Amino acid sequence: MMSGPTKTMTALTCAALVLTTAYTVGLGSNGWLWFGWIVLGVVTVGMAAADSAAPAPPRARRPGRPGPSRP
């Protein structure tokens, strides 16, 4: 499941695609807009991949250190 920031980034990437497409249809193609959208898409895919990676196992506690006190 995606975290909040990844969902937000995905929504922004989709909105940027819609806006870039609308700009291209209305005013003509702009290579920098498409390049920016591709960079945004790659960053979004990277965030989603990092988000879906298995979490690291918990670290072992060092011996001799007291743990949290319990009442």
Secondary structure, 3 states (H helix, E strand, C coil): CCCHHHHHHHHHHHHHHHHHHHHHHHHCCCHHHHHHHHHHHHHHHHHHHHHHCCCCCCCCCCCCCCCCCCC
